Amino acid sequence: MTTFPTRIVCLTEETTETLYLLGEGDRVVGISGYTVRPPEARQKPKVSAYINARFDKIEALKPDLVLAFSDLQADIASELIRRGYPVYTFNQRTVGEILQMIRIVGALVGRAEAGDELACRLEAGLDEIRGRAAALTHRPRVFFEEWDEPLISGICWVDELIEIAGGDPTFPELRSARLGKDRIVDPAEVARRDPEVIVASWCGKAM
């Protein structure tokens, strides 16, 4: 008989939110300290920041699955695997990969159909926004500040959302670079490209 994990530790926020959206929040036993949605998830034990984790806390929770993200958590994932825990590490960098992450999370808890339905609903919402944006008479130049020191921009999924919403990313040539170190930009070049809108969101750092 197929069984699915019932004690999941989520080392980043998006998998926690996805599980709750799927109605599977009861499976979550540990979260990232940066978790904000849904509010009730914040009552769960906090076991990680972005690039570090409390292994003692994770072990005390006895997880049967740990969900991690990207090369930034590779060392955490490796250590947990050495300690005998099953780990699934995502590396979503595009809108399409984010939707695929949702589908995979659904499948991991035996809710593949629900995961697909959620991804399809989100995709339909993006299509609606894209359709409305097509009527805009001006596409503003948008600079997204992913990090401040060094200045990083151009992450693919944000560029895609900017375009869907009717804007033009300031550094579209960087979107194929998956690592932040390859998307460092010169502040003088930002000024030269003269963005009309600046959006900043530093992951795990107060602004």
Order of alpha helices (4+ residues) and beta strands (2+ residues): beta-alpha-beta-beta-alpha-beta-alpha-beta-alpha-alpha-beta-alpha-beta-alpha-beta
